[in-house]
Amino acid sequence: MPHVRSLLPSGPFAARPLVVTAEPDVLDDLLRLAAGAGAELEVAGDGGSARRLWQTAPFVVVAVDALGTCLAARLPRRPGVVLVSQDVQGGDVWRGAVELGAEHVLVLPDADQWLADRLADAAESGGPAGALVAVVGGRGGAGATTLACALAVTATRCGRPTLLVDGDPLGGGIDLVFGGEHAGGVRWSDLGTTRGRVPAAALDGALPRMAGLSVLSWGRGDSARVPVDAVQAVLAAGRRANELVVVDLPRPLDECARAVLVSASTALLVVPNEVRAAAAASRVAAGLALLCSDLRLVTRGPSPTGLTGDRVADALGLPLLADLRAEPGLDRALERGEPPARRGRGPLAAVCRQLVDELLAPVQDRVV
């Protein structure tokens, strides 16, 4: 069994954003924004009473009146903290925001829409955004699409909500892997004019479901162009609605593919254990490494010359995540429209189960 190394830190999911304030007028404004965004809030009057939920809340709003008590409570630094005020503040407040670790200092009502969007995001997801994994082949026919589909199918079999995204407009449509080219639901051509925030529930309900997971594919007659802001909006919604989003990307990186990689938690480069494949993959790896800080290698046998995954990894200077053995009958099953790893057996399914365990927090760690 190939060893699969850890990819991402995992942590608990939380239910509601936290607001820290003792000012009734400020609280009224924040409750109004939350109601418009469909979000319920946890409220604490000072830093001491905020401690219980400080680490687990998906998003924290600290009003200026509570800044001093939060600093006095020595609350640990964490992502997703903003400081809000109803007027422009002086240097002491900005220094306090830096000490607290706030990511933004917002002046209301100017920042009402931005804050409402963040509250809506937290209300939809109930916790941090799902993991985004990009899969790229080191050369044509490397097996990247197969791995992307198998990972998505396996995560779904494990009970983890998953979205599979076709990021290659010239790939023929990833729905073909599932025999779902005639399935109803939106494709990329229906989302090309998307701008701004996309409601996660609406997107999830509009996508076709194949093998139990949501699939966003290109149609056979679709234009090969979707604006990058549409791609970003759709992926953001997908991450709010799912624990895992898997994107199958082409080797030639266009603007949209680069945007995916910049946002990706992890990128997987798939390379056959062949000398020419490794040589071709070296140029692909150089481009990926500039965009994604966590780039891992998945190699695939058999090798006609006995080349091993470890040697390919050494040649590319990348950590080897897994070395896949050959799987008899896989190509024939794909031709019949049977998705990979559907039965949960074989080397590919085994590796994908390990990947799911590493990528996603255990189910028992989730807080409802």
KEROKOL-942458 format. One line per 10 residues: number of its first residue (from 0); for each residue x, y, z of C-alpha. Coordinates in pm, 1 decimal, always signed. Example, Ala and Ser with C-alpha at 12.3 -4.5 7.8 and 13.67 -1.06 7.14 Angstrom:
BEGIN
0> +1230.0/-450.0/+780.0 | +1367.0/-106.0/+714.0
END
This chain:
BEGIN
0> +0.0/+0.0/+0.0 | +151.3/+336.7/-96.9 | +203.8/+582.3/+184.7 | +2.3/+904.5/+162.3 | +155.5/+1201.9/+340.7 | -46.5/+1467.1/+525.5 | -174.6/+1753.5/+310.2 | -379.0/+1991.0/+523.0 | -440.9/+2074.8/+884.9 | -787.1/+1968.0/+993.2
10> -1011.9/+2118.9/+1255.5 | -1365.6/+2132.5/+1385.2 | -1655.3/+2296.0/+1211.2 | -1846.5/+2573.5/+1392.8 | -2205.5/+2685.0/+1354.9 | -2241.3/+3063.2/+1392.9 | -2036.5/+3380.2/+1356.3 | -1940.0/+3551.7/+1681.8 | -2001.2/+3922.5/+1753.8 | -1825.5/+4088.6/+2046.5
20> -1981.0/+4419.8/+2156.5 | -2159.8/+4582.7/+2449.0 | -2294.8/+4877.8/+2247.0 | -2668.8/+4838.1/+2175.6 | -2660.5/+5056.0/+1861.3 | -2370.1/+4862.1/+1713.6 | -2534.3/+4531.1/+1798.5 | -2860.3/+4644.3/+1636.4 | -2674.7/+4728.4/+1313.3 | -2496.7/+4392.3/+1310.7
30> -2815.9/+4200.1/+1382.0 | -2984.2/+4384.3/+1095.3 | -2703.7/+4289.1/+856.6 | -2709.9/+3930.0/+977.5 | -3085.4/+3902.6/+931.9 | -3054.9/+4025.0/+572.9 | -2783.9/+3767.9/+511.6 | -2985.4/+3484.8/+667.6 | -2728.5/+3439.6/+944.1 | -2772.9/+3375.5/+1315.2
40> -2512.4/+3523.4/+1550.6 | -2350.4/+3433.6/+1878.1 | -2308.3/+3750.7/+2088.5 | -2058.4/+3819.7/+2366.3 | -2038.6/+4147.1/+2557.0 | -1662.5/+4145.0/+2615.6 | -1341.6/+3955.6/+2549.6 | -1372.5/+3735.2/+2856.1 | -1714.2/+3601.9/+2765.3 | -1604.8/+3561.1/+2402.4
50> -1328.9/+3316.3/+2494.0 | -1553.0/+3006.3/+2483.0 | -1639.5/+3054.1/+2114.3 | -1333.9/+3248.2/+1997.5 | -1148.2/+2955.3/+1841.8 | -1442.3/+2764.4/+1695.4 | -1654.9/+3040.7/+1540.2 | -1617.6/+3049.5/+1159.7 | -1602.5/+3431.4/+1160.5 | -1557.4/+3689.4/+1438.8
60> -1672.6/+4053.4/+1440.5 | -1524.4/+4267.5/+1718.9 | -1667.4/+4616.3/+1771.1 | -1431.1/+4894.6/+1875.7 | -1593.9/+4921.2/+2217.8 | -1486.8/+4561.9/+2296.1 | -1132.3/+4589.4/+2158.5 | -977.0/+4670.6/+2494.8 | -1140.4/+4376.6/+2673.3 | -1039.5/+4139.4/+2392.5
70> -677.8/+4251.5/+2421.4 | -689.5/+4225.3/+2800.9 | -825.3/+3871.0/+2771.7 | -519.2/+3776.7/+2561.6 | -732.2/+3587.2/+2312.9 | -521.7/+3375.0/+2077.1 | -465.0/+3490.0/+1720.6 | -685.9/+3325.2/+1463.4 | -797.6/+3388.6/+1104.2 | -1134.1/+3541.9/+1017.9
80> -1141.6/+3830.5/+1267.1 | -1257.7/+4180.6/+1167.1 | -1284.5/+4500.1/+1371.6 | -1585.4/+4727.5/+1308.7 | -1661.4/+5087.3/+1396.0 | -1929.3/+5341.1/+1312.3 | -1674.3/+5614.2/+1238.9 | -1312.4/+5650.7/+1129.4 | -1074.3/+5569.0/+1412.3 | -730.6/+5697.1/+1511.6
90> -394.0/+5528.2/+1535.7 | -455.0/+5358.2/+1871.1 | -740.3/+5154.7/+1726.1 | -533.2/+5049.9/+1425.9 | -248.2/+4941.8/+1653.0 | -498.0/+4748.5/+1864.3 | -634.9/+4578.5/+1552.0 | -284.7/+4465.1/+1460.2 | -227.0/+4332.4/+1813.8 | -558.6/+4146.5/+1804.3
100> -476.8/+3997.1/+1463.6 | -778.6/+4148.3/+1285.2 | -767.9/+4101.8/+908.1 | -972.8/+4417.6/+834.5 | -1088.6/+4734.8/+1007.3 | -1436.5/+4818.6/+874.1 | -1630.0/+5143.0/+899.0 | -2006.8/+5099.4/+893.6 | -2227.8/+5164.9/+702.6 | -1969.9/+5196.8/+419.9
110> -1867.6/+4831.8/+461.2 | -2221.5/+4698.2/+516.9 | -2234.3/+4496.3/+193.1 | -1890.8/+4341.4/+240.8 | -1973.5/+4238.3/+594.9 | -2317.5/+4107.4/+495.2 | -2155.4/+3886.0/+230.7 | -1912.6/+3742.6/+484.4 | -2195.1/+3671.8/+728.5 | -2392.5/+3503.5/+449.7
120> -2090.8/+3288.6/+366.3 | -2063.0/+3177.8/+728.1 | -2437.1/+3106.1/+746.2 | -2426.5/+2884.1/+437.5 | -2113.8/+2690.5/+523.0 | -2156.3/+2662.4/+898.7 | -1776.8/+2657.7/+917.6 | -1455.7/+2705.1/+724.6 | -1449.9/+2677.6/+346.3 | -1409.2/+2330.1/+200.7
130> -1073.6/+2209.3/+72.3 | -997.4/+2290.4/-292.1 | -774.6/+2036.1/-468.5 | -647.6/+2094.4/-821.8 | -532.6/+1792.5/-1026.0 | -301.5/+1838.8/-1325.8 | -135.3/+1588.2/-1559.0 | +239.2/+1609.0/-1615.8 | +180.5/+1509.2/-1976.4 | -114.8/+1417.8/-2196.0
140> -278.8/+1092.4/-2088.6 | -114.3/+1095.1/-1745.6 | -436.1/+999.3/-1569.2 | -517.0/+1330.9/-1398.7 | -886.0/+1319.9/-1490.8 | -913.3/+963.7/-1363.3 | -754.5/+1059.8/-1030.1 | -974.3/+1369.9/-996.1 | -1290.7/+1165.5/-1056.1 | -1178.9/+882.1/-828.9
150> -1099.2/+1123.9/-546.2 | -1441.2/+1289.6/-577.4 | -1623.4/+954.9/-596.5 | -1434.8/+821.7/-294.1 | -1503.2/+1130.8/-82.5 | -1872.7/+1094.0/-163.5 | -1864.6/+724.2/-70.3 | -1714.9/+833.1/+263.4 | -2012.8/+1061.6/+324.6 | -1830.5/+1388.3/+252.2
160> -2019.2/+1642.7/+34.6 | -1809.4/+1689.0/-278.8 | -1812.1/+1895.5/-597.3 | -1617.7/+1780.8/-904.6 | -1532.3/+2061.6/-1146.6 | -1420.9/+2024.3/-1507.5 | -1151.6/+2288.8/-1552.4 | -1046.5/+2180.1/-1902.2 | -1270.3/+2335.5/-2170.9 | -1107.8/+2122.4/-2442.3
170> -1127.3/+1794.1/-2253.3 | -1458.5/+1677.7/-2397.6 | -1662.7/+1706.8/-2077.6 | -1589.5/+1530.2/-1749.5 | -1952.6/+1415.2/-1732.7 | -1859.4/+1155.4/-1996.1 | -1660.6/+970.1/-1729.1 | -1990.9/+909.1/-1549.3 | -2196.7/+841.1/-1860.7 | -2388.5/+1155.5/-1764.3
180> -2359.6/+1370.8/-2075.2 | -2739.1/+1378.0/-2107.0 | -2808.4/+1443.3/-1738.6 | -3012.0/+1755.1/-1663.7 | -2854.9/+2048.9/-1482.4 | -2635.4/+2351.0/-1548.7 | -2301.8/+2340.3/-1730.0 | -2027.3/+2602.5/-1755.3 | -2207.1/+2770.0/-2046.3 | -2496.7/+2850.3/-1812.1
190> -2266.6/+3017.1/-1558.7 | -2049.5/+3229.3/-1786.5 | -2220.9/+3555.0/-1692.1 | -2198.9/+3491.4/-1317.3 | -2065.4/+3782.8/-1115.1 | -2026.0/+3854.4/-745.7 | -2149.6/+3623.6/-475.1 | -2326.4/+3301.7/-583.5 | -2570.8/+3144.9/-331.9 | -2419.2/+2808.6/-248.0
200> -2752.8/+2630.5/-204.1 | -2879.4/+2754.7/-540.4 | -2565.2/+2636.2/-720.1 | -2570.7/+2297.2/-550.6 | -2935.6/+2247.5/-641.1 | -2881.2/+2340.5/-1006.6 | -2585.8/+2109.2/-1077.2 | -2635.5/+1756.8/-1209.9 | -2558.3/+1476.4/-965.7 | -2359.6/+1177.3/-1083.9
210> -2250.5/+884.0/-867.9 | -2388.6/+1077.4/-571.2 | -2178.1/+1391.4/-616.5 | -2227.3/+1731.5/-778.1 | -2054.7/+1769.7/-1115.6 | -1985.8/+2090.7/-1307.9 | -1881.0/+2002.7/-1661.6 | -1835.1/+2157.8/-2002.9 | -2091.4/+2067.1/-2266.2 | -1988.0/+1939.4/-2606.4
220> -2085.5/+2261.4/-2788.2 | -1979.8/+2509.0/-2517.0 | -1758.0/+2806.8/-2578.2 | -1409.4/+2751.3/-2440.2 | -1416.1/+3083.4/-2251.8 | -1560.7/+3166.9/-1910.4 | -1456.2/+3490.4/-1736.8 | -1218.6/+3439.0/-1447.3 | -1445.7/+3621.7/-1202.9 | -1726.6/+3376.5/-1288.7
230> -1492.6/+3085.2/-1212.5 | -1391.0/+3240.1/-881.1 | -1751.3/+3307.3/-778.5 | -1862.0/+2953.2/-862.5 | -1569.9/+2790.3/-679.6 | -1626.9/+3006.4/-373.3 | -1990.8/+2894.2/-364.0 | -1884.7/+2532.9/-416.1 | -1647.7/+2550.8/-120.2 | -1922.2/+2688.4/+102.1
240> -2158.6/+2404.8/+7.6 | -1909.4/+2116.6/+16.7 | -1628.7/+1977.7/+226.6 | -1421.2/+1906.9/-84.1 | -1399.8/+2064.4/-429.8 | -1186.4/+1877.6/-685.0 | -1089.6/+2058.3/-1006.3 | -945.7/+1878.0/-1308.6 | -715.2/+2128.5/-1482.3 | -542.8/+2126.9/-1822.4
250> -163.8/+2142.1/-1856.3 | -164.3/+2471.6/-2053.3 | -257.9/+2712.9/-1776.2 | -495.6/+2985.5/-1890.6 | -614.4/+3271.5/-1669.7 | -891.2/+3064.3/-1514.4 | -661.7/+2770.6/-1436.1 | -413.0/+3005.9/-1271.1 | -691.9/+3154.5/-1057.8 | -790.0/+2804.3/-943.9
260> -432.9/+2719.8/-848.2 | -385.5/+3040.3/-650.8 | -693.4/+2951.7/-444.4 | -616.6/+2579.4/-415.8 | -537.6/+2420.0/-81.4 | -330.5/+2157.6/-262.5 | -229.9/+2077.5/-619.1 | -164.2/+1720.3/-730.9 | +63.9/+1659.7/-1030.3 | +7.7/+1317.7/-1191.6
270> +307.1/+1168.9/-1375.1 | +357.8/+819.9/-1523.4 | +679.6/+645.5/-1419.7 | +848.3/+715.3/-1753.3 | +1158.8/+916.2/-1838.7 | +989.4/+1124.4/-2110.0 | +687.6/+1187.6/-1889.3 | +911.5/+1309.2/-1608.0 | +1094.8/+1540.6/-1848.1 | +767.4/+1687.9/-1973.2
280> +635.1/+1720.3/-1618.8 | +934.4/+1925.8/-1503.2 | +812.2/+2227.8/-1699.5 | +456.1/+2181.9/-1580.0 | +575.4/+2154.2/-1217.9 | +774.1/+2477.1/-1244.5 | +461.5/+2668.7/-1345.2 | +243.2/+2507.6/-1078.5 | +491.8/+2577.9/-799.7 | +470.1/+2950.6/-870.6
290> +94.1/+2946.2/-808.0 | +28.1/+2686.9/-536.2 | +244.6/+2655.2/-227.4 | +142.4/+2293.6/-160.6 | +230.5/+2096.5/-473.6 | +244.7/+1717.0/-439.8 | +331.3/+1438.6/-680.9 | +128.7/+1128.7/-765.6 | +313.1/+881.6/-987.3 | +160.1/+597.0/-1183.2
300> +297.6/+262.2/-1290.9 | +385.8/+33.0/-1443.1 | +718.8/+155.4/-1574.6 | +861.7/-4.6/-1890.2 | +1213.4/+60.7/-1758.5 | +1167.3/-5.0/-1387.5 | +1156.8/+366.1/-1300.2 | +1004.9/+415.0/-954.2 | +790.5/+692.0/-813.0 | +1064.3/+788.0/-567.2
310> +1309.6/+846.2/-851.5 | +1057.0/+1057.3/-1042.8 | +995.1/+1260.0/-728.4 | +1369.7/+1313.8/-680.6 | +1406.1/+1425.2/-1042.4 | +1120.3/+1676.9/-1007.7 | +1211.2/+1789.9/-657.4 | +856.8/+1727.2/-530.3 | +721.4/+1531.7/-232.5 | +575.5/+1198.4/-342.5
320> +220.0/+1167.1/-219.5 | +142.7/+826.5/-368.4 | +274.9/+577.1/-624.0 | -21.9/+412.7/-796.1 | -5.9/+55.2/-915.9 | -164.5/-49.4/-1243.7 | -531.8/-143.8/-1218.3 | -652.8/-407.4/-1466.6 | -985.4/-330.4/-1631.3 | -986.2/+38.3/-1537.7
330> -964.3/+167.0/-1895.2 | -1245.0/-61.1/-2012.6 | -1468.0/+51.9/-1724.8 | -1406.9/+417.1/-1812.7 | -1505.5/+351.0/-2174.0 | -1834.6/+206.5/-2048.2 | -1907.1/+523.1/-1848.0 | -1830.2/+361.2/-1510.8 | -1654.8/+615.1/-1287.5 | -1323.9/+511.9/-1128.9
340> -1324.3/+384.7/-768.5 | -1702.9/+345.4/-783.2 | -1691.0/+2.0/-619.4 | -1437.1/+108.5/-357.3 | -1190.4/-164.3/-454.0 | -847.0/-165.3/-614.7 | -526.5/+40.7/-575.4 | -683.5/+367.0/-694.8 | -972.1/+347.7/-446.5 | -732.6/+261.7/-163.3
350> -511.9/+562.7/-232.2 | -813.5/+792.0/-262.5 | -949.4/+674.9/+73.9 | -619.7/+770.9/+234.2 | -629.1/+1104.6/+57.3 | -979.2/+1177.1/+187.2 | -867.0/+1096.3/+541.1 | -574.2/+1338.1/+507.8 | -762.7/+1616.2/+330.1 | -1071.8/+1635.0/+547.8
360> -1136.4/+1656.3/+919.6 | -1280.3/+1336.8/+1071.5 | -1660.2/+1328.9/+1080.5 | -1660.6/+1285.9/+1457.1 | -1472.2/+1615.9/+1498.5 | -1752.0/+1820.7/+1343.3 | -1959.0/+2037.8/+1574.3 | -2326.1/+2058.8/+1475.8
END
